[in-house]
Amino acid sequence: MTSTPVWLEHPSSLLHETGPHPEQPARITAIEHELAARDWLGFERMTSPAIDRAVLTAVHPEAYVASIERVCATGGGFLDADTVVSPQSFEAALHAAGGAVRMVDLLLDGEAPRAFSAHRPPGHHAQTSRAMGFCLFNNVAVAAQYALDRRGLDRVMIVDWDVHHGNGTNDIFHASDRVLFVSIHQSPLYPGTGPAGDVGSGEGRGFTVNLPVPPGAGDRLFCSLVDQVVAPLARSFSPQLMLISAGYDAHRDDPLAECELTDDGFAAMARSLRRTSEALDAPLGCVLEGGYALGALARSVAATLAALNEPLPAPEPDDGGDAPLIVRYARERLAQSWPALA
Ligand SMILES: [Zn+2]
């Protein structure tokens, strides 16, 4: 087992052209510029392969994949009001999903203890047969499905801290008890899904955990939810792999939402999830989602990488009695399915 964490990237991320749009190639350039100035924070850079089509179609039907390929091959265009593709977007999307899948292999093969897959387009809004919200293929969902189908895992946890609800991921694993999906997101906000009452269905009931927060939530509420809800859920579920849908649009500088997080807030969440993953002996990987204030995005990704690679400080003593009301209500509500949260 090597101790060097890995950064996965591919130049095609810069070729997915969206015109005047918040989800733009400059997002990747800004991140790379920040990380280069900081010597990549000790991460080893790797180039992501395109995804094996059979792995992709475990989540997205071939007809849907072919439709995206066709629209790109014929010049591109709008797939919905927010989601646009250019001729090379299909290639970019294949590498975005491929990076997430390669990351799973590196983590499960012990070749990296932690990793970050950083590509465009993002993925968490993509449904099995529908592109939406700047997303074409659901990268994190494809990676989780791969871990189950091809790597023989039984339990994968996905923590989505993007400020928008990860509706695609939510729906793809809605009826599964093998993927615990936990989303912290601003409500009300696009795409309008993810109420606390959406807890999954069938065998998956209880394995979808939605934690909507109001505008202005800030570092304290996000971090309290991670420490006092997400971490105990992880200890109860005991995942063999933890994936973070790492969006940075909850940042106070972000133009698309109002959650007011700081760079330090993202670092604190990353540290907490890393601590949890290490305690559970489950490797931890991040998949880039949103984040549209270029400076804030770049700094917060760097803060995440630092948190994932620097020595962990001693945990803060948790007095437990001072949790925000939203956290206390969430724990009470979830205790029905997860007694450890009582
Ligand atoms: Zn978002």
Boltz pocket constraint, residues with backbone or C-beta under 6 A from the ligand:
constraints:
  - pocket:
      binder: B
      contacts: [[A, 162], [A, 163], [A, 164], [A, 247], [A, 249], [A, 289], [A, 290], [A, 291]]
      max_distance: 6.0
